[in-house]
């Protein structure tokens, strides 16, 4: 079979939107006449181009060709072809672990939490472990008044989920630090800021506590969800389909809800002292929703960065 006589980088740079769409439909195989090593180099250079931030006009043209192409799905399929050749990846470029970490950071910063985890861990259960953590946070919220030891259980649940991710990703050398990053510590920081704002705003807490706790929680969660959909739509190029933006927003909202619930389970007593109200589960739930919304709003004011950007 033939090999490359010119740099694949030169060929990839000349590709236009229709040619890339056609390549995607053929499994990113440029020609049947090329040997496997040449195809690998071609795919690698194409991946480097497609993840570049200076390719917005190209993606806009691709989107017009395919009616809102799923950029992440196309890049993920190409990455799957490349990572099958780990020996060539490490021989000609960086280590497999380096590339997996790059894909993790790239996908997480662009709100694609499940695929970011899948860069290291293929299990669908582990990809969506944040929903299990949310369920456990709700259990802790309602069990808090019955057992004073429940707040001490919350950090252990976080540690347990991170260790589960790490254990499932050992074969692909998943660093423990990335397990923590997959729970979006930046969102945890915004929740802490929202908590402190609520503690300082005694009158505001009195005002929201006079209304139905479930109504307050529903309104704040809906507002947080709407904001995340708008942020993803604004920062994503090309803009994903509405269903994809909503799924991404739900995953991020789930992580934010976990952090906010954890804060009120641990520090609910301090908030209750401010307003001199009993720290019942419905009231704590409403405070958690307010904390989440305030944190997201303040993140917009203080940091012009995606809320999922790794620290």
N, C-alpha and C positions, 0 to 999 in steps of 0.2 A: 504493500500500500504506500501511497505517497506521504511525504512529510512536508512541513512548512519550509518554504524557501525564503519567505519574508516573515516579518514579525506579525504574529496574530493580533498584536495590539493595533497595528496599522489597519488591518482588515476590519476589526471591531469598530474602530473610530469612524469608519466610512458607512457603517450601517445606518439605515433610516428606519422610521417607525414601521412601515409595512414589512420590511425584511425581518425585524425583531419579532413581530407578531407571528410571521411564518416560521421562524426558528423555534419559537415557543411551541407551536403546534407540532413540530417535528422532533421534539425532545431535545432542542438546542444542539442538534448535530448538523454542522455546516455542510458536510459532504460525505458521501460514502467512500470517496477515494482517499480520505485521510486516515492515518493510523490512529490508534487510541491515544498516544501521547500528544499528538498534534490537536486532537479534539479536546483533550483536557486543557491544554494551554489556551485554546480558543474560548472555551467555556469560562475559564478563570478570568481572562481579560474582559469578557462580556459581563461577568458578575461585578467586577471592579467598576465598570462603566455604569451599570444599572443602579448601584447603590450610591453613586455620586450625587451630591447636592446641586451640582451645576448642570444637571440634565433635566431640569423642569420642562423646557420646551419639548424635549424628546418624549417625556411621559405625557405631556399634553397631547402630542400628536398620536401617541399610542392609544390614549384614552378615546380620542376621536375615531380611531380605527375600530375599536372593540367595544365601544359604549361602556365607559367606566370600568376599565380593566382593574383587576385586583393586583396592584403592584406587589404586595407582599406575597401573594400566592405564586406569581411568576418568579420572583426572586427566590422564594423558598424551593420551588421545583428545580431551579438551576443549581442552587446550593446542594440539594440532595444528589444531583448528578456528580458534582465536584467532590463531595465528601466521601463518595464511594472509592475514590482513588487516594486514600490517605498516604500511601507511600510516595506517590508523585507530589502530593501537596507538601510533604515535609522535605522532599528532596529539592524541589525547585523554589519553594517559598518558605513560610514560617511553619511552626508546628501545628498539628491538628487542634490542640487545645487553644492556641492563639486565635485561630480562625473561628472556632466555636464561640469563644468569648466575644470576638468582634461581632458575630451575628447576634449574639445575646444582647449586647449593648445597642446595636442598630435597631433591632426589633422592639426592644423595651422602650427606647426613647420615642419610638413611633407608635406607642400604645398597644402593640401586639403582644400582650403578656403571655398567652398560652404558647405561641410559637417561639417566644424568647426562651421559655423553659425547655421547649422541645429541642432547642439547639443542643442541649445536653441530655435531656431525659425524654424518652419516647412514650412513656406511659400516659394515657389520656387522664387517668385518675390523678396523677401528680400534676399534670398541666393545669388542672382546675382545683387544686388543693385549697385555694383561697375561699372557695364556696364552703368547703368543710369547716374551715376556720371560722367563717362567719356564723355558721350554725352553732359551733361551740361557744362563740361569743354571746349569742342569744341565750343559750342555756345558762351561761355564767351570769348574765344580766338578771334572769328570773330566779336564779338560785342564790343570788348575792345576799338577799335579806334573811334567808334561812340558814346560811352557813357563813360565818365571818372569815373563813379561810379561803373562800372563793377568789378574792382579789389576788391572793398569792399564786393561784393556779394559772392566771392569765399569762404571765411571762413563760411559764413552763409549756403552755400550749404553743406559743410562738417558737420556742426552742425545738419542741418536738416536730413541728411541721418543717422547720428548716433542716433538721437532721434527717427527716424522711426524704426530703429532696436530695440532700447530699448523698445519702445511702443509695438511692436509686440511680444517681449519676456518677457513681464511682468508676464505672467502666469507661466513661468518656471524660474522666478527670475533672468533674465539676467541682470548682473551688467552693468552700463553705461561704466565702464572702459573696459569691453570686447568688447563693441560696437566700441570703439576707436581702440582697438587692432586688430579688424577684418579688419581695413583699413591699417594694417601693418605699424606702425610708424617707424620701422627700415628702411623701404623703403623710407619713407619721409626724414629720416636722410641722406640716401645715395644721395637723390636728392639734398638736401641742399649742401652737399659736392661737388657734380657735378656742381652746380650753382656757388659756390665760386671759383672752379677751372676755370670755364669759365670766370668769371669776371677777375681773375688774368692773364689769358692767352689771352692778347689782340691780339698778332700776330696769335695765333691759331684761334681766332674768325674771324679775317680778312680773313684767309685762307678758312675756311668753308663757309663764307658769299659770297665768290666769285663764289661758285658753286650753282647749282640749289637747292633751298630749299627743294623741294619735293624729290629729289634724295638723299640728305643728310639725310633727315628724314627717308626715306625708308630703307637706308643702316643701319642706327643706330638702328632702330626698329628691323630689321631682325637679326642684330648681338646680340641685347639684348635678343630676343626670343631664338636664338640658344644657347646662354650662359645658359639661364634658363633651357632649355631642358637638357643640359649636366649636370648642377648642380643637377637637380632632379634625373637623371639617376645614377649619381655618389653616391648620398647620400641615395637613396631608396634601401631597402633590403627586399624582392627581387625587382629587377628592374621592374617597371610596363610596361605594353604594350605601344608601341610608341604613340598610340592614347590618352591614359590616361596621359602620360607625356606632350603631346602637349596641352591638355585641361588645366592641372594644370598650365603650363607655360603661357597660354593665360590669365588666371585669375590673376596671379601675375603680368604679364606685364601690364594688364589693370590698376591695382592699381598703379603701378609705373608711368604709363603714366598720370594718374590723378594728382599725386603729382608734376610731372615735368611740366605739363601744368599749374597747379595752380601757380607754382613759376614764370613762364615766364609771366603769366597774371598779377601777382602782381608786379614783379620786372623787367619786360621787359624794362622799361624806363632806368634803370641803365645799363643794358646790351647794349642798343642802344647807350648810351653815350660813351661807351668804344670804339665801332667801328665806331661811327658817321654815323650810318645808321638809316633809319626810321624803327620803330618797327611795321612792317606790319605783318599780320597774318601768311603768309608763312614762313617768317624769324623766327618769334617766334616759329613756329611749329618745324622748323629744330633745333633751339636751345634747345627746350624741349627734342627732341630725343637724342641730344648729351649729355645733362645733365643726362638723364636716363642711357645711356651707360657708361658714365664716373663714375657715382655713383656705378653701379654694379661692374665695374672693380675694383674700389678702395675698395669696400667692400670685395672682394676676397683677396686683399693685406693686409688690416688692420684687418679683423675679419674672423677667420676660423669657422664661424657659418652660418647656413642657414639664408638666407635673410628674411625668414618669422618667425624666432624665436621671440616669444613675449618678449617685454621689461619688 
